[in-house]
Amino acid sequence: MAVMHVLAILFSVAGLSAAITAAVYWLRASRVTIHRTNVSNSDAPQLHIMNGDVAFNESSRLNSTAAVLTGIAAVLSGIGSVMGVL
């Protein structure tokens, strides 16, 4: 097996790994929960807003990581595809 084909397989496997990791991050981002309190919304609206903000920030952090990993997966898979043709 030629060296280029081995490298193509390695890049493709690395791309697959990055894609699976990105999928896990997106799954985690979609399951972020907003912590509910026993306090009424009319008694402490700031607390409810802050809980929503915390969940939103955590979800957006996970989404941004997943987006970067998806880009890496696309680049690695593209390199693997090109090297497999050569």
PyMOL commands that set and color helices and strands:
alter all, ss='L'
color gray80, all
select helices_A, chain A and resi 3-30+45-85
alter helices_A, ss='H'
color red, helices_A
deselect
rebuild
show_as cartoon
